[in-house]
């Protein structure tokens, strides 16, 4: 199966609603029949949506919740009956949404939740690398507002306007900067004037949101005193494919450029396709395996040299696979979620190099799948949990080998051109071990 987006529960962090989602087949799946035969010949739209959700919870759930799901369904059926009592035969589907949301909360699995039509459309745009109205910039909080540029999406309005990492937003249209005003301007598609501080110098830019691709592929830069440390930034594993291939290609470029060490930057990476993540990890770890456990039983995945085998069957890989054998470090933070946590854990489990930064988001041991519900909404449901072949479960969070909490002071230093966590990664490469194992024997 192919994993895509995972969205973590809201916590005030930009990308922490990200979860690994097995979605490809489910997006085209037809609705399942109702969980129970109803008295009326045709159930209402609300009842149809509720029945579909409960059938999926009963038959597909593979998470770690111990709640009695059948009893839970009966309890919330009574709530739906009360909500739909005035119009039981044609109760609109929207009436079922809050009931379903409450039921999923009661399930006690923070990775399973309901997506409203608006949420589902946003998910589809992210999962497929589609377009949406955006500036194409990610911001960090400083002095009470999201105002420091962390990342600029290539080929976005923000890149065309000239915004760069570390820029500090000071004013918007001549008024003190407020994130709410920036968001309103994005929704309106209105051109704005930004006063920016870059390395202590003032700069004025114009910016206007537009429909642009959410596709955000890995990219390579160089750091260190001799500019010989490769920095592989992977912002997401969810861009409609091509992530793993790009990682292997960039590792090849780093080797060709004579890089003496390599840092993988997974900060703020919300996850995405587990298949892409697995093949990407294989550019650094010769071979690894895991067992997926769900309602339909167990399956075994083995990844080696960019190729994934599921129960012995080849399910895809990359062209011209690379293997980085030099010193390696991985950067993570609280925004590193889902399959970016899988990535960091596989590096850590193999002893391949230090993981540096903050404890990750906490969605690194399960996978979810998105199922359409009704005409426009969807259910994200945990369908698998993971373990190593010996039975040891994957951790929900990755605890760094070198913990470094990121504070507001670190954000302030970024506005002065100092990336403290990246500097720690460069320093860690001095003692990070190279890979000495023959990749052909590590299978």
LUMLOFI-119320 format. One record per residue (C-alpha): residue number from 0; residue in one letter; x, y, z. Coordinates in steps of 0.2 Angstrom, whole numbers. Example, Ala and Ser with C-alpha at 12.3 -4.5 7.8 and 13.67 -1.06 7.14 Angstrom:
2
GUFI  tormi  minu      X      Y      Z
GUFI      0     A     62    -22     39
GUFI      1     S     68     -5     36
//
This chain:
443
GUFI  tormi  minu      X      Y      Z
GUFI      0     X      0      0      0
GUFI      1     X      5     18     -3
GUFI      2     X      6     30     11
GUFI      3     X      3     49      9
GUFI      4     X     -2     62     21
GUFI      5     X     -4     61     39
GUFI      6     X    -10     76     49
GUFI      7     X     -7     77     68
GUFI      8     X    -19     85     80
GUFI      9     X    -19    104     81
GUFI     10     X     -6    110     93
GUFI     11     X     -2    128     87
GUFI     12     X     13    122     77
GUFI     13     X     12    126     58
GUFI     14     X     12    108     52
GUFI     15     X      8     98     66
GUFI     16     X     -8     91     59
GUFI     17     X      1     80     48
GUFI     18     X     -1     61     48
GUFI     19     X      5     47     36
GUFI     20     X    -10     42     25
GUFI     21     X    -13     27     14
GUFI     22     X    -24     36      1
GUFI     23     X    -21     31    -17
GUFI     24     X    -34     17    -18
GUFI     25     X    -46     25     -6
GUFI     26     X    -49     41    -15
GUFI     27     X    -57     32    -29
GUFI     28     X    -66     19    -18
GUFI     29     X    -85     18    -19
GUFI     30     X    -96     20     -3
GUFI     31     X    -98      5      7
GUFI     32     X   -115     -1     11
GUFI     33     X   -123      5     28
GUFI     34     X   -118     -4     43
GUFI     35     X   -136     -9     47
GUFI     36     X   -151    -11     37
GUFI     37     X   -163      3     41
GUFI     38     X   -182      3     42
GUFI     39     X   -184     16     28
GUFI     40     X   -180     10     10
GUFI     41     X   -167     25      7
GUFI     42     X   -158     31     22
GUFI     43     X   -155     50     24
GUFI     44     X   -139     58     18
GUFI     45     X   -134     60     36
GUFI     46     X   -137     42     40
GUFI     47     X   -128     36     24
GUFI     48     X   -112     46     30
GUFI     49     X   -114     40     47
GUFI     50     X   -116     22     42
GUFI     51     X   -101     23     30
GUFI     52     X    -90     30     44
GUFI     53     X    -95     16     56
GUFI     54     X    -93      2     44
GUFI     55     X    -75      8     41
GUFI     56     X    -71     10     59
GUFI     57     X    -77     -8     62
GUFI     58     X    -69    -16     47
GUFI     59     X    -53     -6     43
GUFI     60     X    -47      1     60
GUFI     61     X    -29     -5     64
GUFI     62     X    -24      7     77
GUFI     63     X    -20      5     96
GUFI     64     X    -37     11    103
GUFI     65     X    -45     -1    115
GUFI     66     X    -62      7    114
GUFI     67     X    -77     -5    110
GUFI     68     X    -81      1     93
GUFI     69     X    -97     -7     91
GUFI     70     X   -104      0    107
GUFI     71     X    -97     17    102
GUFI     72     X   -107     16     86
GUFI     73     X   -123     12     95
GUFI     74     X   -120     27    107
GUFI     75     X   -118     39     93
GUFI     76     X   -132     32     82
GUFI     77     X   -143     38     96
GUFI     78     X   -136     55     95
GUFI     79     X   -138     56     76
GUFI     80     X   -156     50     79
GUFI     81     X   -159     65     91
GUFI     82     X   -151     77     79
GUFI     83     X   -161     71     64
GUFI     84     X   -178     69     73
GUFI     85     X   -186     84     65
GUFI     86     X   -183     77     47
GUFI     87     X   -177     59     48
GUFI     88     X   -180     54     30
GUFI     89     X   -170     68     22
GUFI     90     X   -159     74     36
GUFI     91     X   -144     83     27
GUFI     92     X   -127     76     28
GUFI     93     X   -120     91     37
GUFI     94     X   -130     86     52
GUFI     95     X   -120     70     54
GUFI     96     X   -103     80     53
GUFI     97     X   -102     85     72
GUFI     98     X   -109     68     78
GUFI     99     X    -95     59     68
GUFI    100     X    -82     71     74
GUFI    101     X    -87     68     92
GUFI    102     X    -87     49     89
GUFI    103     X    -70     50     83
GUFI    104     X    -64     60     98
GUFI    105     X    -72     47    109
GUFI    106     X    -62     33     99
GUFI    107     X    -47     40    108
GUFI    108     X    -35     39     93
GUFI    109     X    -28     56     89
GUFI    110     X    -23     51     72
GUFI    111     X    -41     47     66
GUFI    112     X    -52     62     63
GUFI    113     X    -65     68     51
GUFI    114     X    -61     80     37
GUFI    115     X    -75     93     32
GUFI    116     X    -76     97     13
GUFI    117     X    -65    112     15
GUFI    118     X    -52    101     24
GUFI    119     X    -53     87     12
GUFI    120     X    -50     99     -3
GUFI    121     X    -34    106      6
GUFI    122     X    -28     88      8
GUFI    123     X    -31     84    -10
GUFI    124     X    -21     99    -16
GUFI    125     X     -7     94     -4
GUFI    126     X     -7     76     -8
GUFI    127     X     -6     78    -26
GUFI    128     X      5     93    -28
GUFI    129     X    -10    102    -34
GUFI    130     X    -13    121    -34
GUFI    131     X    -21    133    -21
GUFI    132     X    -21    151    -17
GUFI    133     X     -5    154     -7
GUFI    134     X     10    165     -5
GUFI    135     X     22    150     -4
GUFI    136     X     30    155     12
GUFI    137     X     32    147     29
GUFI    138     X     34    158     45
GUFI    139     X     41    156     62
GUFI    140     X     34    165     78
GUFI    141     X     43    179     85
GUFI    142     X     37    193     97
GUFI    143     X     19    186     97
GUFI    144     X     17    184     78
GUFI    145     X     22    173     64
GUFI    146     X     34    185     56
GUFI    147     X     51    176     52
GUFI    148     X     53    168     35
GUFI    149     X     58    150     38
GUFI    150     X     56    143     20
GUFI    151     X     51    150      3
GUFI    152     X     43    137     -9
GUFI    153     X     52    137    -26
GUFI    154     X     42    145    -40
GUFI    155     X     30    153    -28
GUFI    156     X     24    171    -26
GUFI    157     X     35    173    -11
GUFI    158     X     51    168    -21
GUFI    159     X     46    180    -35
GUFI    160     X     44    194    -23
GUFI    161     X     62    191    -16
GUFI    162     X     58    184      1
GUFI    163     X     72    174      9
GUFI    164     X     75    163     24
GUFI    165     X     78    174     40
GUFI    166     X     68    189     33
GUFI    167     X     59    198     47
GUFI    168     X     42    205     43
GUFI    169     X     40    223     50
GUFI    170     X     26    231     42
GUFI    171     X     11    227     30
GUFI    172     X      5    241     19
GUFI    173     X     13    254     31
GUFI    174     X      5    247     47
GUFI    175     X     13    236     60
GUFI    176     X     14    219     54
GUFI    177     X      0    206     60
GUFI    178     X     -1    188     54
GUFI    179     X    -20    190     53
GUFI    180     X    -19    204     41
GUFI    181     X     -7    194     30
GUFI    182     X    -19    179     30
GUFI    183     X    -33    191     25
GUFI    184     X    -23    198     10
GUFI    185     X    -19    180      5
GUFI    186     X    -37    175      4
GUFI    187     X    -42    191     -5
GUFI    188     X    -28    189    -18
GUFI    189     X    -24    207    -14
GUFI    190     X     -6    215    -18
GUFI    191     X      2    221     -2
GUFI    192     X     18    230      2
GUFI    193     X     30    222     15
GUFI    194     X     43    231     25
GUFI    195     X     56    218     28
GUFI    196     X     72    217     39
GUFI    197     X     86    207     31
GUFI    198     X    102    205     42
GUFI    199     X     98    221     50
GUFI    200     X     95    231     34
GUFI    201     X     77    237     29
GUFI    202     X     70    231     12
GUFI    203     X     53    234      4
GUFI    204     X     44    221     -6
GUFI    205     X     27    219    -14
GUFI    206     X     18    202    -13
GUFI    207     X      2    195    -20
GUFI    208     X     -5    178    -17
GUFI    209     X     -9    167    -32
GUFI    210     X    -14    150    -37
GUFI    211     X      2    140    -37
GUFI    212     X      8    122    -35
GUFI    213     X     10    115    -18
GUFI    214     X     24    104    -25
GUFI    215     X     39    106    -14
GUFI    216     X     54     95    -19
GUFI    217     X     70     92     -9
GUFI    218     X     84    104    -13
GUFI    219     X    103    104    -10
GUFI    220     X    114    118     -3
GUFI    221     X    131    118      5
GUFI    222     X    137    125     22
GUFI    223     X    152    124     34
GUFI    224     X    168    134     34
GUFI    225     X    174    126     18
GUFI    226     X    157    126     11
GUFI    227     X    159    107      9
GUFI    228     X    145    100     20
GUFI    229     X    130     96      9
GUFI    230     X    113    101     17
GUFI    231     X     99     91     10
GUFI    232     X     82     99     14
GUFI    233     X     67     88     13
GUFI    234     X     52    100     17
GUFI    235     X     39     86     14
GUFI    236     X     36     68      8
GUFI    237     X     20     74      1
GUFI    238     X     21     82    -16
GUFI    239     X     13     70    -28
GUFI    240     X     28     59    -30
GUFI    241     X     46     61    -35
GUFI    242     X     53     64    -18
GUFI    243     X     63     48    -16
GUFI    244     X     70     50    -34
GUFI    245     X     75     68    -30
GUFI    246     X     84     63    -14
GUFI    247     X     94     50    -23
GUFI    248     X     99     62    -37
GUFI    249     X    104     75    -24
GUFI    250     X    115     63    -15
GUFI    251     X    123     59    -31
GUFI    252     X    126     78    -34
GUFI    253     X    133     80    -16
GUFI    254     X    146     65    -19
GUFI    255     X    151     73    -36
GUFI    256     X    154     90    -28
GUFI    257     X    166     82    -15
GUFI    258     X    155     84      0
GUFI    259     X    164     78     16
GUFI    260     X    148     76     26
GUFI    261     X    129     77     24
GUFI    262     X    115     84     34
GUFI    263     X     97     79     31
GUFI    264     X     85     93     37
GUFI    265     X     68     87     42
GUFI    266     X     63    102     52
GUFI    267     X     44    106     50
GUFI    268     X     42     91     38
GUFI    269     X     24     85     41
GUFI    270     X     26     68     33
GUFI    271     X     18     61     17
GUFI    272     X     21     46      7
GUFI    273     X     28     31     17
GUFI    274     X     34     24      0
GUFI    275     X     43     39     -4
GUFI    276     X     51     40     13
GUFI    277     X     56     22     13
GUFI    278     X     65     24     -3
GUFI    279     X     73     40      2
GUFI    280     X     80     32     18
GUFI    281     X     88     19      8
GUFI    282     X    100     32      1
GUFI    283     X    108     32     18
GUFI    284     X    104     15     26
GUFI    285     X    108      0     15
GUFI    286     X     93    -11     20
GUFI    287     X     79    -11     33
GUFI    288     X     63    -20     37
GUFI    289     X     47    -17     46
GUFI    290     X     30    -27     50
GUFI    291     X     14    -18     47
GUFI    292     X     -1    -24     58
GUFI    293     X    -19    -20     55
GUFI    294     X    -37    -27     53
GUFI    295     X    -32    -38     39
GUFI    296     X    -17    -46     47
GUFI    297     X      2    -43     45
GUFI    298     X     13    -38     30
GUFI    299     X     32    -37     29
GUFI    300     X     41    -23     20
GUFI    301     X     60    -24     16
GUFI    302     X     69     -9      8
GUFI    303     X     86    -10      0
GUFI    304     X     95      1    -13
GUFI    305     X     80     12    -16
GUFI    306     X     68     -3    -19
GUFI    307     X     53     -8     -8
GUFI    308     X     47    -26     -7
GUFI    309     X     30    -30      2
GUFI    310     X     28    -48      6
GUFI    311     X     42    -52     -6
GUFI    312     X     34    -42    -21
GUFI    313     X     43    -27    -29
GUFI    314     X     32    -12    -27
GUFI    315     X     43      1    -34
GUFI    316     X     60     10    -32
GUFI    317     X     71     23    -39
GUFI    318     X     82     24    -55
GUFI    319     X    101     25    -52
GUFI    320     X    100     22    -33
GUFI    321     X    114     31    -22
GUFI    322     X    121     27     -5
GUFI    323     X    129     40      5
GUFI    324     X    143     32     15
GUFI    325     X    151     48     23
GUFI    326     X    147     56     40
GUFI    327     X    128     60     42
GUFI    328     X    117     70     54
GUFI    329     X     98     73     54
GUFI    330     X     89     88     60
GUFI    331     X     72     87     67
GUFI    332     X     60     98     78
GUFI    333     X     42     97     85
GUFI    334     X     35    100     67
GUFI    335     X     44     84     61
GUFI    336     X     29     72     59
GUFI    337     X     23     55     52
GUFI    338     X     35     48     40
GUFI    339     X     48     60     43
GUFI    340     X     48     52     60
GUFI    341     X     50     35     52
GUFI    342     X     65     42     42
GUFI    343     X     74     49     58
GUFI    344     X     70     33     67
GUFI    345     X     78     22     53
GUFI    346     X     93     32     53
GUFI    347     X     94     31     72
GUFI    348     X     90     13     73
GUFI    349     X    104      9     61
GUFI    350     X    116     19     70
GUFI    351     X    119     29     54
GUFI    352     X    122     46     62
GUFI    353     X    115     57     76
GUFI    354     X     98     64     76
GUFI    355     X     99     82     82
GUFI    356     X     85     94     88
GUFI    357     X     68     92     97
GUFI    358     X     58     77    101
GUFI    359     X     46     75     86
GUFI    360     X     28     77     84
GUFI    361     X     22     60     90
GUFI    362     X     14     51     75
GUFI    363     X     28     40     70
GUFI    364     X     21     23     74
GUFI    365     X      5     21     64
GUFI    366     X     -2     24     46
GUFI    367     X    -19     31     41
GUFI    368     X    -30     31     26
GUFI    369     X    -42     44     19
GUFI    370     X    -59     37     14
GUFI    371     X    -72     49      5
GUFI    372     X    -88     51     15
GUFI    373     X   -103     58      7
GUFI    374     X   -101     69     -8
GUFI    375     X    -86     80     -2
GUFI    376     X    -80     75     16
GUFI    377     X    -68     62     21
GUFI    378     X    -63     51     36
GUFI    379     X    -44     49     40
GUFI    380     X    -43     32     50
GUFI    381     X    -28     23     57
GUFI    382     X    -27      7     48
GUFI    383     X    -10      0     53
GUFI    384     X      3      1     67
GUFI    385     X     21     -4     65
GUFI    386     X     35    -15     73
GUFI    387     X     52    -21     69
GUFI    388     X     53    -39     63
GUFI    389     X     58    -45     81
GUFI    390     X     41    -37     88
GUFI    391     X     48    -21     95
GUFI    392     X     35     -7     91
GUFI    393     X     40      9     82
GUFI    394     X     41     24     94
GUFI    395     X     27     37     92
GUFI    396     X     40     50     94
GUFI    397     X     59     51     90
GUFI    398     X     70     57    104
GUFI    399     X     85     65     97
GUFI    400     X    103     58    101
GUFI    401     X    108     77    104
GUFI    402     X     93     86    111
GUFI    403     X     92    105    107
GUFI    404     X     76    114    111
GUFI    405     X     73    128     99
GUFI    406     X     68    144    108
GUFI    407     X     63    161    102
GUFI    408     X     81    167    104
GUFI    409     X     85    154     90
GUFI    410     X     72    162     79
GUFI    411     X     79    179     83
GUFI    412     X     97    173     78
GUFI    413     X     90    167     62
GUFI    414     X     85    184     57
GUFI    415     X    104    188     59
GUFI    416     X    109    174     48
GUFI    417     X    113    162     62
GUFI    418     X    105    144     60
GUFI    419     X    110    137     77
GUFI    420     X    103    119     74
GUFI    421     X    112    118     57
GUFI    422     X    128    124     65
GUFI    423     X    126    110     78
GUFI    424     X    123     98     64
GUFI    425     X    139    103     55
GUFI    426     X    149    101     72
GUFI    427     X    141     84     74
GUFI    428     X    148     78     58
GUFI    429     X    166     79     65
GUFI    430     X    163     63     75
GUFI    431     X    149     55     65
GUFI    432     X    154     38     59
GUFI    433     X    155     34     40
GUFI    434     X    146     19     34
GUFI    435     X    159      5     32
GUFI    436     X    147    -10     29
GUFI    437     X    147    -17     12
GUFI    438     X    130    -12      5
GUFI    439     X    129    -28     -5
GUFI    440     X    130    -38     11
GUFI    441     X    118    -28     21
GUFI    442     X    102    -36     15
//
